[in-house]
Amino acid sequence: MNKSIEYIKSVTNIEPEIGVILGSGLGDFGETIEEKMVIPYKDIPEFPKSTVVGHEGSLIFGKVKGKNVVAMQGRIHFYEGQGMDNVVYPIKVMSELGIKTLIVTNACGGINTNFKPGDLMLIRDHINFSGQNPLIGPNDDKGPRFLDMTYTYSKRLMELSKKVAKEMNIKLQEGVYMYFTGPTYETPAEIIFARTIGADTAGMSTVPEVIVARHRGIEVLGISCITNMAAGILDRPLDHKEVIEVSNTIKEDFKKLVQEIIRVM
């Protein structure tokens, strides 16, 4: 990791206070970053590479509303076969660079039938259904062996976000995100189970990064873009193209909302 950090510091002197992870189809947020320095993952020694459509694969350093930020334009997914260490590697790098707050975003499937494609949802809590945990193994001395997950998603940032969304007249749902490994979409039976145990949405990311961020004492805000209804809710198959298309319809509201949240932090 030292090689990654040394390289990044050699090409930018920006010291980020806020990290942003951009989910599928949401990478356009990078356009809002001013005084930017774009560093492709492939140029950073030892940094893992993203292989999924809709994930560009760059770290963008710069300013949003006067705040120093680093944005991941493309994340690493466990289903890419890279291992959990690679999935959370960027979070550890951002932590070492100095971030104190992480805004994590994703595209997900709606389970709660009060939601619809194009809605944005604050993540209130999550369910880890992956059978994986990035803290398995020798404990990283950046945090405790047994991490409390009671207040994983910052109540302070959630209340601030709801206030901002109301002022901007942007509808913002709230709910529980359930993490599946993918790359298959969930089965209708799995979605019935997910709904039964309290999930409002389902997706293939976010939870590993959030766990490591909290382990390192980083305050976390989670925002999901509901791009489709989960399997079995509607009588039709799911595909990644729809995810990208719906992300594109909501991206302007998403960009404005995240910008304003960062401004008032």
C-alpha positions in Angstrom: 0.0 0.0 0.0 2.9 2.4 0.6 3.8 2.3 -3.1 0.2 3.4 -4.0 0.2 6.2 -1.4 3.7 7.4 -2.4 2.7 7.5 -6.1 -0.5 9.4 -5.4 1.3 12.0 -3.2 3.9 12.4 -6.0 1.3 13.5 -8.5 -1.1 15.6 -6.4 -0.8 17.7 -3.3 -4.5 17.7 -2.6 -5.3 16.3 0.9 -8.8 14.9 0.8 -11.2 15.2 3.7 -14.1 13.5 2.0 -14.1 10.3 -0.1 -16.9 9.5 -2.6 -17.5 6.0 -4.2 -19.5 6.3 -7.4 -21.7 3.4 -8.2 -22.8 1.9 -11.6 -23.7 4.7 -14.0 -23.0 7.4 -11.5 -19.5 8.3 -12.5 -20.6 11.6 -14.1 -20.4 13.1 -10.7 -16.7 13.5 -11.5 -17.6 16.3 -13.8 -18.6 18.4 -10.8 -15.2 18.3 -9.3 -13.1 21.4 -9.7 -9.3 21.8 -9.9 -9.3 18.1 -10.6 -6.4 15.7 -11.0 -7.5 12.4 -12.5 -5.3 9.3 -11.8 -6.3 6.1 -13.6 -6.1 3.0 -11.4 -3.8 1.4 -13.9 -1.2 4.1 -13.2 -1.1 3.5 -9.4 1.3 0.8 -8.2 -0.5 -2.1 -6.6 -3.9 -0.5 -7.0 -6.7 -3.0 -8.2 -8.5 -2.5 -11.5 -12.2 -2.3 -12.1 -13.6 -4.4 -15.0 -17.3 -3.6 -15.0 -19.2 -1.6 -17.6 -20.2 1.8 -16.0 -17.1 1.9 -13.8 -14.4 4.0 -15.4 -11.5 3.1 -13.1 -10.0 6.5 -11.9 -9.3 8.4 -8.7 -10.4 12.0 -9.1 -8.9 14.5 -6.6 -10.1 18.1 -6.4 -12.7 20.3 -4.8 -16.5 20.2 -4.5 -18.1 23.3 -3.0 -14.7 24.3 -1.5 -14.1 20.9 0.1 -11.1 18.7 -0.8 -12.4 15.4 -2.1 -11.3 12.1 -3.7 -13.8 10.3 -5.8 -13.6 6.7 -6.9 -14.9 6.7 -10.5 -15.5 2.9 -10.6 -15.3 0.4 -7.7 -13.9 -3.1 -7.3 -16.5 -5.8 -6.8 -16.0 -9.1 -5.1 -17.7 -11.0 -8.0 -14.8 -9.9 -10.3 -12.8 -12.5 -8.5 -10.2 -10.2 -7.1 -10.7 -11.1 -3.4 -12.0 -9.1 -0.5 -8.6 -7.4 0.1 -8.8 -5.8 -3.4 -12.4 -4.7 -2.9 -11.5 -2.7 0.2 -8.0 -1.6 -0.8 -9.1 1.8 -2.2 -10.8 2.6 1.1 -7.6 1.9 3.0 -5.7 4.1 0.6 -8.3 6.9 1.0 -8.1 6.5 4.8 -4.3 6.8 4.7 -4.6 9.9 2.6 -6.7 11.5 5.3 -10.5 11.2 4.6 -12.7 11.6 7.6 -16.0 11.1 5.8 -17.1 8.6 3.1 -20.1 9.0 0.8 -20.7 5.6 -0.7 -23.2 5.2 -3.6 -24.6 2.3 -5.6 -27.1 1.2 -8.1 -29.5 -1.4 -6.6 -32.7 -3.3 -7.1 -35.9 -2.2 -5.3 -37.6 -4.7 -3.0 -39.9 -2.3 -1.1 -42.9 -1.9 -3.5 -43.3 1.7 -2.3 -40.0 2.4 -4.2 -39.7 2.8 -8.0 -36.8 2.9 -10.5 -35.2 6.4 -10.4 -35.7 6.9 -6.7 -32.8 7.7 -4.4 -32.5 6.0 -1.0 -30.6 6.8 2.1 -29.1 3.6 3.5 -30.3 3.4 7.1 -28.7 0.0 7.7 -27.6 -3.1 5.8 -27.8 -6.8 5.8 -24.6 -8.7 4.8 -25.8 -11.9 3.0 -22.5 -12.5 1.2 -20.9 -14.9 3.7 -17.9 -12.6 3.5 -16.3 -10.0 5.8 -13.3 -7.9 4.9 -12.1 -8.0 8.6 -11.6 -11.7 8.6 -8.0 -12.5 9.3 -5.4 -10.9 11.6 -6.8 -7.6 13.0 -5.7 -4.4 11.4 -4.6 -2.2 14.3 -6.4 0.8 12.7 -9.5 -0.5 14.5 -10.9 -3.0 17.1 -11.0 -6.7 16.7 -14.8 -6.8 17.2 -16.4 -3.8 15.5 -19.7 -2.5 16.7 -22.1 -2.0 13.8 -25.0 -0.3 15.7 -24.5 3.1 14.1 -22.9 2.1 10.8 -24.5 4.9 8.8 -24.1 8.3 10.4 -27.4 9.7 11.8 -26.0 13.2 11.6 -25.3 12.9 7.9 -28.6 11.2 7.2 -30.5 14.1 8.9 -28.4 16.6 7.1 -29.1 14.8 3.8 -32.9 14.7 4.3 -32.9 18.4 5.1 -30.9 19.2 1.9 -33.1 16.9 -0.2 -36.3 18.6 1.1 -34.9 22.1 0.3 -34.0 20.9 -3.2 -37.4 19.2 -3.7 -35.6 15.9 -4.4 -37.5 12.8 -3.2 -35.2 10.8 -0.9 -36.4 7.4 0.3 -34.8 5.6 3.3 -34.3 1.9 4.0 -32.2 -1.2 4.5 -29.7 -2.4 1.8 -29.0 -6.1 1.4 -25.6 -7.2 0.1 -25.4 -10.2 -2.2 -22.1 -11.2 -3.9 -23.4 -11.4 -7.5 -22.7 -11.5 -10.3 -26.0 -13.3 -10.8 -29.0 -11.2 -10.0 -31.0 -12.5 -7.0 -33.7 -15.1 -7.6 -37.4 -14.3 -6.9 -37.2 -16.7 -3.9 -34.2 -14.8 -2.5 -36.0 -11.5 -2.8 -39.0 -12.9 -0.9 -36.6 -13.9 1.8 -34.9 -10.5 1.7 -38.2 -8.7 2.1 -39.2 -11.0 5.0 -36.1 -10.2 7.0 -36.4 -6.4 6.4 -34.5 -5.5 3.3 -35.8 -2.6 1.1 -33.1 -2.9 -1.7 -30.6 -5.5 -2.9 -27.2 -5.0 -4.5 -23.7 -6.3 -5.1 -21.4 -3.8 -3.4 -21.0 -1.2 -0.7 -21.1 -3.3 2.5 -17.4 -4.4 2.4 -16.2 -0.8 1.9 -18.5 0.5 4.6 -17.2 -2.1 7.1 -13.6 -1.1 6.6 -14.4 2.6 6.7 -16.2 2.2 10.0 -13.4 0.0 11.3 -11.1 3.0 10.7 -13.4 5.5 12.3 -14.6 7.1 9.1 -18.1 8.6 9.2 -20.3 7.0 6.5 -23.2 8.2 4.4 -24.8 5.7 2.0 -27.0 6.7 -1.0 -28.6 4.1 -3.3 -30.0 4.7 -6.8 -32.8 2.3 -7.4 -32.4 1.3 -11.0 -34.8 -1.6 -11.3 -37.2 -3.6 -9.2 -35.7 -6.8 -7.9 -36.4 -10.2 -9.3 -40.0 -11.3 -9.0 -41.4 -7.9 -8.2 -42.2 -7.4 -11.9 -42.7 -10.2 -14.3 -39.7 -9.6 -16.5 -35.9 -10.4 -16.5 -33.2 -8.1 -15.3 -30.2 -6.8 -17.2 -27.2 -4.4 -16.6 -28.2 -2.2 -19.5 -31.3 -1.1 -17.6 -29.2 -0.3 -14.6 -27.0 2.1 -16.6 -30.0 3.6 -18.4 -31.9 4.4 -15.2 -28.8 5.7 -13.6 -28.5 8.2 -16.4 -32.0 9.5 -15.8 -31.4 10.3 -12.2 -27.8 11.5 -12.5 -28.5 15.2 -12.5 -30.5 15.0 -9.2 -27.8 12.8 -7.8 -25.0 15.2 -8.7 -26.9 18.2 -7.3 -27.8 16.4 -4.1 -24.3 15.1 -3.3 -22.7 18.5 -4.1 -25.1 20.3 -1.7 -24.6 17.6 1.0 -20.8 18.1 0.7 -21.3 21.9 0.9 -23.1 21.8 4.2 -21.1 19.1 5.9 
